[in-house]
Amino acid sequence: MRYLLYAEQNYSYAILRPLQQAILQRGDEAVWFLAGNEIRHDYLHADERKFNSIKEVVAWHPDVVLVPGNHVPKFIPGIKVGIFHGFNVAKSTRPDDRGHFNIRGCFDLYCTQGPNTTSGFEQRAKKYGFFGVRQTGWSAMDPLFQNLPSAVPDDGKKTILLCSTFTKELSCAPLLVETIRQLRDSGKWRWLVQFHPKMPREVVNAYKALQNEQLTFVETDNVIPLLQQADLMVCDTSSVMTMFLLQRKPVVTFRNQTRGNTEHLLNVTEADALEQAIAYALSCPDELMAKIDGFIADTHPYQDGKSSERVLDAIDDFKHTQFGQLKAKPANFVRSLKERKKLRYWGF
């Protein structure tokens, strides 16, 4: 089997690499194609294969295209599989049909993360009839449940990870600069700071200026080691907080705008309430931890680090039992034209 790893953003590396490992362990082929100008080619490892042009991709004729994004060109051969680039956090600024559950007509199969995602896509699969759904867990979470070495000193001091989305209406980062400076100076906790790659440069620079022995700003394509090192996360409405919660670690949010049940989060609306909320959450109170456990069961119940294997098994099952029996995907000429223009491909 030939698997194309289709990537447009740097976060794709951490999502696709566990799948690449599982594919190679099966004795199959995995080759990367890095599309667009927003992904860094130097993040590829020396032993990882890639195509340099879309013509090479089409000529190779992959059996499966794995996509941690919202779109994939229709003209690339193979079963198109959506594997997501984050969890559904049901942001209040967008309806479900525009967010996590937006059906764009690109994919043959969605490999979902847990019950609360599966049910939404199964409903839409019945409605549209041109894609299948399999619950597998998310490949990006496989390394989270493996023991990786920690870079944090074992000195008894708790580590707080600050993460934030780049969306202006949702981002806590611009609003907490001075508060984080004060908490850093208190010396109570060690701080790690990591932002979405699209965070405005002025915000990034403000936090880089805070760096000292108590606070480290991290730029990385793989957030998993940071999630493992930290004892608590401070966040806003970014899907990365879901990844953190899966470890049974508490999250304190600042002006969270998630729709629906948020009892598994400890939310504050004023910056001067952040310190007390962190101290309380670090005590891991029973009531809060029970809410977190319920959230995990509904969101991503797999903690065996084998979601990538389940994705490959799901693709095999889909190929032999459902693919070819579905309705044709919508033509979507406008989207197809945009993809061809972006990749400069006009062949057929």
Protein Blocks (a to p, Z undefined) as FASTA:
>chain_A
ZZddddfbfklmmmmmmmmmmmmmnopacddddedjkbcfklpcfklccdfbfklmmmno
pabdcdfbfbdcfklgcjdddebjbdcehiakbcfklmmmlcehlafbdcdfbfklmmmm
mmmmmmnopaccddebjfklmmmmpccddfbdcehpacddddddfblklmmklmmmmmmm
mmmmnomaccdddddfklcfklmmmmmmmgcfkbccdddfbfklmmmmpmbdcdfkdfkl
mmmmmnopacddehiabehjfklpccdfbfklmmmmmmmmmnopaklmmmmmmmmmmmom
cfnhpmmmmmmmmmmmmmmmmgopaccddfklmlmmmmmmmnopabZZ
